[in-house]
Amino acid sequence: MVERGSHQRIVRLCEAGGDARTLRLGLLDELRSAVGFDSYAFLLTDPETEVGCAPIAQVPNLPELPRLIGLKYQTGANRWTALDGVATLSGLGDRSRSLLWRELLDGYGVRDVASLVFRDRYGCWGFLDLWRSTGDFGRAETDYLTRIREPVAAALRRSQAETFVQRSAGTPRSGPMVLLLSPDLAVRGQTPQTHAYLSALVPPVRGRPPVPAAAYNVAAQLLAVEAGVDAHPPRARVHLADGLWLTLRAARIGETDPPQERDIAVTIEESSPAERLDVFARAFALSGRETELLGQLAQGGDNRTVAGRMFLSEYTVQDHLKSIFVKTGVNSRTLLLTRALGS
């Protein structure tokens, strides 16, 4: 039986805000007490492509992480991109319907997995898998997990909004970086700067090399697209630090036939202004008109010019702009665009 006060503690954690990592660790502590689990994977996602990034996880066998992620993305059963609630492995009836369980988790004695996605009308902000080696997740536990989805989704979205801070003047721009993976996601090589960025995305255990989990996720989405499991593009935007957002993309390279035997290149580069604007608008819950206005402001021009482009009156543009200021906590167009564009 789930303790009655646990849901309220989850809500308070969500209302307290803070960065996404601290929030997720606090939520996991409460969830461990409320429903119990042996292992977990809690990822943020690109709100549009729903590809995972910035994971925190405790998994049975870290050396098999690339295989685990690859199988997770190629498993159609209970896939987070298709969930509209909470799903369990035991709820499938036949566990072998899950490719991930059949090919890997069964060998580690995993009995049940509770999967939930944190999505709202502005996008998908994360997903969570809770693994158990003894006992199934019961109805009361899945009902509890269902109830926390809405406040957690909103909190994760707000945590992403808080990353759009004004960057320091003179902050150097980074060039594209590349991580080369084998068809089974083993690291073959990388450009010099890649190591430092991967370490910042997923801080490694002292004395160990960084785990390129974000790159694994983008590459695994490419495998899912090729397998016909999911059509989202193999791309993810992720916040690194100090207002800097990166975009990761995966693509096959070479001319080997069949294509599935070609290596995978994951490129990592600073997100473009348009890519930032999209996440910014979603994270701050801007309406469709407000998002359109923000895009017009980024192109330059005064209110009269923008009003003409949008076929609106100047008064309506001013009203929308005031609403954007309230939602984003700024009081000038200059600061708004500086934070949104990262310039």
C-alpha positions in Angstrom: 0.0 0.0 0.0 1.4 3.4 -1.0 1.6 5.9 1.9 -1.1 8.5 1.6 1.2 11.5 2.2 3.7 10.5 -0.6 1.7 12.2 -3.4 1.7 15.5 -1.5 5.5 15.2 -0.9 6.0 14.7 -4.6 3.9 17.8 -5.3 5.9 19.8 -2.9 9.1 18.7 -4.5 7.8 19.7 -7.9 6.7 23.1 -6.6 10.0 23.8 -5.0 11.7 23.8 -8.4 15.4 23.7 -8.9 17.6 22.2 -11.5 16.5 19.0 -13.3 19.1 16.7 -11.8 18.4 17.7 -8.1 14.7 17.5 -8.8 14.9 14.0 -10.3 17.2 12.7 -7.4 14.7 14.0 -4.9 11.8 12.4 -6.7 13.6 9.0 -6.9 14.2 9.1 -3.1 10.5 9.5 -2.5 9.5 7.0 -5.1 11.9 4.4 -3.6 10.0 4.8 -0.3 6.6 4.8 -1.9 6.7 1.9 -4.4 10.2 0.4 -4.2 12.4 -0.6 -7.0 15.9 -2.1 -7.6 17.1 -0.2 -10.6 16.0 2.8 -12.6 16.6 5.1 -15.6 15.3 8.7 -15.5 15.9 10.7 -18.6 15.1 14.2 -19.8 13.9 14.3 -23.4 13.9 16.7 -26.2 10.4 18.0 -26.0 9.8 17.7 -29.8 11.7 14.5 -30.8 11.2 12.8 -27.4 14.7 11.4 -27.7 16.4 10.9 -24.3 19.3 13.0 -23.0 20.9 13.9 -19.6 20.1 10.6 -18.0 20.5 9.6 -14.3 20.4 5.9 -13.9 21.3 2.9 -11.8 21.6 -0.2 -14.0 22.6 -3.8 -13.3 25.7 -3.9 -15.6 27.2 -0.6 -16.8 29.4 -2.3 -19.5 26.3 -3.4 -21.2 24.8 0.1 -21.2 25.1 0.6 -25.0 23.3 -2.6 -25.6 20.6 -1.8 -23.0 19.9 1.6 -24.6 19.9 0.1 -28.1 17.3 -2.5 -27.1 15.3 0.0 -25.2 14.8 2.2 -28.2 14.0 -0.8 -30.5 11.4 -2.2 -28.2 7.9 -1.2 -29.2 6.1 -2.6 -26.2 5.5 0.1 -23.5 7.7 2.5 -25.5 7.5 6.0 -23.8 6.7 7.7 -27.1 3.4 5.8 -27.3 2.4 5.9 -23.6 -0.5 8.0 -22.3 -0.2 6.7 -18.7 1.8 4.1 -16.8 2.6 0.7 -18.3 4.2 -2.3 -16.7 6.0 -5.3 -18.1 3.7 -7.6 -16.1 0.7 -5.9 -17.8 1.8 -7.2 -21.2 0.7 -10.7 -20.1 3.6 -12.2 -22.1 6.8 -10.5 -20.9 8.6 -11.8 -24.0 6.7 -9.2 -26.1 9.4 -6.8 -24.8 12.6 -7.1 -26.8 14.5 -5.4 -24.0 13.3 -7.9 -21.4 13.7 -11.0 -23.7 17.2 -10.1 -24.9 18.7 -8.6 -21.7 16.7 -7.9 -18.6 15.5 -11.5 -18.1 19.1 -12.5 -17.8 19.5 -10.1 -14.9 16.5 -11.4 -13.1 14.3 -8.4 -13.7 10.7 -9.4 -13.1 8.8 -6.2 -13.7 9.3 -2.7 -15.2 7.0 0.3 -14.6 7.4 2.8 -17.4 5.9 6.3 -17.3 6.3 9.4 -19.5 6.2 13.0 -18.4 4.4 14.9 -21.2 2.1 18.0 -21.4 0.7 20.0 -24.2 4.0 21.7 -24.8 6.1 18.6 -25.3 7.6 15.5 -23.8 10.0 16.4 -20.9 11.2 13.0 -19.7 10.6 9.4 -19.0 11.3 7.0 -16.2 11.7 3.2 -16.0 11.6 1.5 -12.6 12.9 -2.1 -12.5 12.0 -4.8 -9.9 13.6 -8.2 -9.4 11.0 -9.4 -7.0 7.2 -8.9 -7.2 5.1 -7.1 -9.7 3.9 -3.5 -9.6 0.3 -3.6 -8.2 -2.7 -1.5 -9.1 -2.4 0.9 -6.2 1.3 1.6 -7.2 0.4 2.2 -10.8 -2.5 4.5 -9.8 0.0 6.4 -7.6 2.5 6.7 -10.5 -0.2 7.9 -12.8 -1.2 10.7 -10.4 2.3 12.1 -10.2 2.8 12.4 -13.9 1.2 15.8 -14.3 3.1 17.7 -11.5 6.4 16.0 -12.5 6.0 17.0 -16.2 5.3 20.6 -15.2 8.3 20.7 -12.9 10.6 19.2 -15.5 9.4 21.7 -18.0 10.0 24.6 -15.6 13.5 23.3 -14.8 14.4 23.5 -18.5 13.0 27.0 -18.6 15.4 28.0 -15.8 18.4 27.0 -18.0 17.8 30.0 -20.4 20.0 32.4 -18.5 21.9 35.3 -20.0 25.4 34.1 -21.0 28.5 35.9 -20.0 29.9 38.3 -22.5 32.8 36.9 -24.6 31.9 33.3 -23.9 33.7 31.4 -26.7 31.7 29.5 -29.2 32.4 25.8 -29.8 32.8 24.1 -33.1 31.1 20.8 -34.1 32.3 17.7 -32.3 31.9 14.1 -33.4 31.7 10.8 -31.6 32.1 7.7 -33.8 30.2 4.6 -32.8 30.2 1.1 -34.2 26.9 -0.5 -35.4 26.4 -1.9 -31.9 27.2 1.5 -30.3 30.8 0.8 -29.1 32.9 4.0 -29.1 35.5 3.9 -32.0 36.8 7.5 -31.7 36.0 11.1 -31.0 37.3 14.6 -31.7 39.4 16.3 -29.0 36.7 18.5 -27.4 34.1 15.7 -27.3 35.5 14.2 -24.0 35.1 17.4 -22.1 31.5 18.0 -23.3 30.5 14.4 -22.6 31.9 14.7 -19.1 29.7 17.8 -18.5 26.6 16.1 -19.9 26.9 13.0 -17.7 29.5 13.6 -14.9 31.6 10.4 -14.7 32.6 8.5 -11.5 36.0 9.7 -10.4 38.8 7.8 -12.2 36.5 6.6 -15.0 36.0 7.9 -18.5 32.8 9.7 -19.3 29.8 7.6 -20.4 28.4 9.0 -23.7 24.9 8.2 -22.7 23.3 11.1 -24.5 25.1 10.0 -27.7 24.0 6.5 -27.2 20.4 7.6 -27.0 20.5 9.6 -30.2 22.2 6.8 -32.0 19.7 4.3 -30.6 16.9 6.4 -32.0 18.5 6.0 -35.4 18.3 2.3 -34.9 14.7 2.6 -33.9 13.9 4.6 -37.1 15.7 2.0 -39.2 13.7 -0.8 -37.5 10.4 1.0 -38.1 9.7 1.2 -34.4 9.5 5.0 -34.2 9.6 7.8 -36.7 11.0 10.6 -34.6 14.3 12.0 -36.0 17.5 10.9 -34.2 18.1 14.3 -32.7 18.1 15.8 -29.2 18.7 19.2 -27.7 20.2 19.3 -24.3 21.3 22.0 -21.9 25.0 21.8 -20.9 25.8 24.7 -18.6 25.4 28.5 -18.2 22.7 28.8 -20.8 24.5 26.8 -23.4 22.3 24.3 -25.4 23.7 21.6 -27.6 22.1 19.6 -30.4 23.1 16.0 -31.0 22.4 14.2 -34.3 23.1 10.7 -35.4 23.7 9.4 -39.0 25.3 6.5 -40.7 28.6 7.0 -42.5 30.5 5.0 -45.1 29.2 2.9 -48.0 29.0 -0.6 -46.5 26.1 -2.6 -47.6 23.8 -3.3 -45.9 23.6 0.2 -44.3 23.0 -1.3 -40.8 26.7 -2.5 -40.8 27.9 1.1 -41.2 29.4 3.1 -38.3 27.3 5.8 -36.7 28.5 9.4 -36.4 27.0 11.5 -33.6 27.6 15.2 -34.1 27.5 17.6 -31.1 27.2 21.3 -31.8 25.8 24.4 -30.3 22.0 24.7 -30.9 21.0 27.1 -33.6 18.9 30.2 -32.7 15.8 28.5 -34.2 16.4 25.3 -32.2 16.8 27.4 -29.0 13.7 29.4 -29.7 11.5 26.3 -30.0 12.6 24.8 -26.7 12.4 28.3 -25.0 8.8 28.8 -26.2 7.8 25.3 -25.1 9.6 25.5 -21.7 7.9 28.8 -20.8 4.5 27.6 -22.0 4.0 30.2 -24.6 0.9 30.1 -26.7 1.0 29.6 -30.5 0.6 33.3 -31.1 3.2 34.2 -28.5 5.6 31.7 -30.1 5.0 33.2 -33.5 5.6 36.7 -32.1 8.9 35.6 -30.5 10.1 34.3 -33.8 9.2 37.6 -35.5 11.0 39.5 -32.8 14.1 37.4 -33.5 14.0 38.6 -37.1 14.2 42.2 -36.0 11.9 45.2 -36.4 9.7 47.4 -34.2 6.2 46.6 -33.1 4.7 48.2 -36.2 6.8 46.1 -38.5 6.1 42.9 -36.5 2.3 43.7 -36.4 2.3 44.1 -40.2 4.0 40.7 -40.7 1.5 39.0 -38.4 -1.5 40.9 -39.7 -2.3 42.2 -36.2 -2.7 45.6 -34.6 0.1 47.1 -32.7 -2.0 47.0 -29.6 -2.5 43.2 -30.0 1.3 42.7 -30.5 1.9 44.8 -27.3 -0.6 42.7 -25.3 1.1 39.4 -26.5 4.5 40.9 -25.7 3.4 41.8 -22.1 2.1 38.2 -21.7 5.5 36.9 -22.8 7.3 39.2 -20.4 5.1 37.9 -17.5 5.7 34.2 -18.4 9.5 34.6 -18.9 10.1 37.0 -16.0 11.9 39.6 -18.2 11.0 43.3 -18.8 12.6 44.1 -22.1 12.8 42.8 -25.6 16.6 42.9 -25.5 16.8 40.6 -22.4 14.1 38.3 -23.8 16.0 37.7 -27.0 19.3 37.5 -25.3 18.1 34.7 -23.1 16.1 33.0 -25.9 18.8 33.1 -28.5 21.8 32.7 -26.2 23.6 35.7 -27.8 
